[in-house]
Amino acid sequence: MSVSVAVVGAGPAGFFAIDALLRGQPAVRVDLIERLPSPYGLARDGVAPDHQGTKAITRQFERILMNGARVRFLGHVELGRDVTLEELRELYDAVVIAIGAPIDRRLGIPGEDLPGVYGSGAFVGWYNGHPDHSALAPLLDGPHVAVIGHGNVAIDVARVLAKTPAEMAAGDLPCHAAQAIAAAPLRLVHLIGRRGPAEARFTSAELAELGTLARAHPRVDAADLPAKSDALPAGAPKFARKNLDILRGFAAAPADKPVSIAFRFHARPIAILGTERVEAIRLEPEMAGGGREVVELPVSTVITAIGYRCRPLTGLPFSDATGVIANTDGRIDAGLYAVGWAKRGPSGTIPTNRADAMAVVDRLLAERGAIGPAGKPGGAALDRLLAERRVRVVSFADWQRINAAEVARAAPGHPREKFVRVDDMLAVLSS
Ligand SMILES: Cc1cc2nc3c(=O)[nH]c(=O)nc-3n(C[C@H](O)[C@H](O)[C@H](O)COP(=O)(O)OP(=O)(O)OC[C@H]3O[C@@H](n4cnc5c(N)ncnc54)[C@H](O)[C@@H]3O)c2cc1C
C-alpha cells in the first residue's frame, strides 16, 4: 500500500523534501500544495533576476514534477485559505510544511512606516514580479538610497538598483521594475550594517561582483578595515579574510563612476526621519568608544534587509521568539514536519535546504510507525474537497502552459517576461 504525503510550499525546501521522499520510500505518493500558480518559491521570486545561473536550480525541481506517477503539483491552493491543516492531516499519512519565512523583520525604530521605507521581502518581490508585491510602486525618485543589512540580500538590492539596463538584459527583471529602476535618478546607495567588515555576512562572490559594475563603484573607507595581521573577531564567518581582501581592493580603487555603493560599518539606524515620506536616516555608532558621532544621511528610499519571519497559521505552533514554526529537528507533531526556512528561519543558501530536508525526511520515514498505518485517503479526497470549494487548482501541465506563455512574451535576449498577477496567470489557462 502506498504512503501519501502532502508537502505544503513549492520552494527549494519542499522540492528537496520530495526528492528525499521519492528516494527513501518507493511506495510514496506526494501532493505538492502551493499557494501561487507558479512553483519554485524564492528560487523564482527571491534570487536576483540577473543571477540566472542560480535560478537554473528550477530545472532540477521541474524534473521532480515530471515524475507525474508519484508527484502531483497542486498550485493556487493555499493552506489556511482553501484547505485547513486539520483536513490535510486527516487526508494524508504525513504532512511536511515548507512555507518559507516571507515576513520582513522590522527595525523597531521611529519612522519605519513612512512612505519610502520597504522591507526587502516586499522590495525584492516587487522587482522579481511576485504577485503579492508587484503593485508596490516603490518611491525611487531621489538620488540617495539606504539599504540596511550586510548580507547577500542587501548586496542583491544595491546591485539590481545600480546595474544598467544592458547589464540586466539577460535576466528576467519584469518590465514594470526595469522601467522604474532605469528612470530612477540614483547616485548613491548607502549599505549600512551594525557589525564590522570582518563580521559581515555577504559571501565573497557576491561582494566581489560589486567591483565589476558598469556605472557603479563600491566605496569603502580604508580606516574602517582592520590591518591584515589583526586577528578576526569571534563569530566572523569563514569567508571573512577573503571579504576583507576584497574590501581592501575596493578602498584602493578609483571612485570614478556616476553611482557609488558606500559601505557603512558599525552603524546602527536609530530613526527614519521625514514628515510625509522618508527624508533622512539617523545612525549611531555601534562600536564602544568608537569616537564617531550620530549622523543623519539624506535619503529618499530605505530598504531593510535584516531577515524574515514565518507567517503564523492556524493549527501550527509558532515560536514568537525565533519567528519560525515551533519544531524539534523538523518534527512538529506526530506525522507533521517542517523543512527549510519555515523550520529554521532565514539562513543559508538554496543547497543548505537539501541536507536539512533530507535529515527531516529520514526522521519522517523512521517514525512511520508513529504516524499510523498507511491508507489515509490521500490526493483523491483532497481533489473532491477542492472541487466542492470551487478552487481552480493549477496542475503541472497548467504551469507548463503559463511558463511557455512567459517565455513566449519575453523581449529578445530575456529568458521570460513574468506574469506578475495571479489573474493574468490564470487567464493563460482559459485562453
Ligand atoms: C531576496 C533573496 C535572495 C536570495 N538569493 C539566493 C541566492 O542567490 N542563492 C541561494 O542559494 N539562496 C538565495 N536565497 C535563499 C533561498 O532563496 C532560500 O534558502 C530558499 O528559498 C528557502 O526555501 P524554502 O522552500 O524554505 O522557502 P521559499 O523559497 O520561501 O518557499 C516557500 C513556498 O511556500 C509557499 N507558501 C507559503 N505559504 C503557503 C501556504 N499557506 N500554502 C501553500 N503554499 C505556501 C510560497 O508561495 C513559496 O512558494 C535568497 C533569499 C532571498 C530572500
The ligand as a MOL file (V3000), in Angstrom:
LIG
                    3D

  0  0  0     0  0            999 V3000
M  V30 BEGIN CTAB
M  V30 COUNTS 53 58 0 0 0
M  V30 BEGIN ATOM
M  V30 1 C 15.9560 38.0090 -1.6810 0
M  V30 2 C 16.5790 36.6490 -1.5550 0
M  V30 3 C 17.5870 36.2690 -2.4350 0
M  V30 4 C 18.1640 35.0150 -2.3130 0
M  V30 5 N 19.1680 34.6830 -3.1770 0
M  V30 6 C 19.7540 33.4690 -3.0780 0
M  V30 7 C 20.8030 33.1130 -3.9800 0
M  V30 8 O 21.1880 33.8910 -4.8620 0
M  V30 9 N 21.3670 31.8780 -3.8270 0
M  V30 10 C 20.9510 31.0000 -2.8650 0
M  V30 11 O 21.4900 29.8850 -2.7780 0
M  V30 12 N 19.9680 31.3290 -1.9870 0
M  V30 13 C 19.3620 32.5360 -2.0660 0
M  V30 14 N 18.3670 32.8770 -1.1990 0
M  V30 15 C 17.9530 31.8920 -0.1610 0
M  V30 16 C 16.9400 30.8720 -0.7290 0
M  V30 17 O 16.0240 31.5250 -1.5410 0
M  V30 18 C 16.2720 30.1200 0.4380 0
M  V30 19 O 17.2840 29.3510 1.0880 0
M  V30 20 C 15.1720 29.1710 -0.0200 0
M  V30 21 O 14.3110 29.7470 -0.9610 0
M  V30 22 C 14.3360 28.7140 1.1990 0
M  V30 23 O 13.4670 27.7260 0.7290 0
M  V30 24 P 12.0360 27.4280 1.3570 0
M  V30 25 O 11.4560 26.3830 0.4640 0
M  V30 26 O 12.1800 27.1650 2.7940 0
M  V30 27 O 11.1900 28.7940 1.2420 0
M  V30 28 P 10.5950 29.5620 -0.0150 0
M  V30 29 O 11.5460 29.5710 -1.1440 0
M  V30 30 O 10.1440 30.8640 0.5090 0
M  V30 31 O 9.3230 28.7080 -0.4600 0
M  V30 32 C 8.1380 28.6890 0.2930 0
M  V30 33 C 6.9600 28.3740 -0.6330 0
M  V30 34 O 5.8030 28.1470 0.1560 0
M  V30 35 C 4.6940 28.7950 -0.4450 0
M  V30 36 N 3.6790 29.0310 0.5850 0
M  V30 37 C 3.7540 29.9210 1.6120 0
M  V30 38 N 2.6530 29.8620 2.3770 0
M  V30 39 C 1.8540 28.9080 1.8440 0
M  V30 40 C 0.5620 28.3890 2.1890 0
M  V30 41 N -0.1160 28.8520 3.2690 0
M  V30 42 N 0.0220 27.4200 1.4130 0
M  V30 43 C 0.6900 26.9410 0.3290 0
M  V30 44 N 1.9320 27.4130 -0.0500 0
M  V30 45 C 2.5070 28.3720 0.7090 0
M  V30 46 C 5.2940 30.0630 -1.0260 0
M  V30 47 O 4.4550 30.6330 -2.0300 0
M  V30 48 C 6.6160 29.5210 -1.5700 0
M  V30 49 O 6.4740 29.0440 -2.8770 0
M  V30 50 C 17.7520 34.1220 -1.2980 0
M  V30 51 C 16.7350 34.5130 -0.4260 0
M  V30 52 C 16.1560 35.7630 -0.5430 0
M  V30 53 C 15.0680 36.1810 0.4170 0
M  V30 END ATOM
M  V30 BEGIN BOND
M  V30 1 1 1 2
M  V30 2 1 2 3
M  V30 3 2 2 52
M  V30 4 2 3 4
M  V30 5 1 4 5
M  V30 6 1 4 50
M  V30 7 2 5 6
M  V30 8 1 6 7
M  V30 9 1 6 13
M  V30 10 2 7 8
M  V30 11 1 7 9
M  V30 12 1 9 10
M  V30 13 2 10 11
M  V30 14 1 10 12
M  V30 15 2 12 13
M  V30 16 1 13 14
M  V30 17 1 14 15
M  V30 18 1 14 50
M  V30 19 1 15 16
M  V30 20 1 16 17
M  V30 21 1 16 18
M  V30 22 1 18 19
M  V30 23 1 18 20
M  V30 24 1 20 21
M  V30 25 1 20 22
M  V30 26 1 22 23
M  V30 27 1 23 24
M  V30 28 2 24 25
M  V30 29 1 24 26
M  V30 30 1 24 27
M  V30 31 1 27 28
M  V30 32 2 28 29
M  V30 33 1 28 30
M  V30 34 1 28 31
M  V30 35 1 31 32
M  V30 36 1 32 33
M  V30 37 1 33 34
M  V30 38 1 33 48
M  V30 39 1 34 35
M  V30 40 1 35 36
M  V30 41 1 35 46
M  V30 42 1 36 37
M  V30 43 1 36 45
M  V30 44 2 37 38
M  V30 45 1 38 39
M  V30 46 1 39 40
M  V30 47 2 39 45
M  V30 48 1 40 41
M  V30 49 2 40 42
M  V30 50 1 42 43
M  V30 51 2 43 44
M  V30 52 1 44 45
M  V30 53 1 46 47
M  V30 54 1 46 48
M  V30 55 1 48 49
M  V30 56 2 50 51
M  V30 57 1 51 52
M  V30 58 1 52 53
M  V30 END BOND
M  V30 END CTAB
M  END
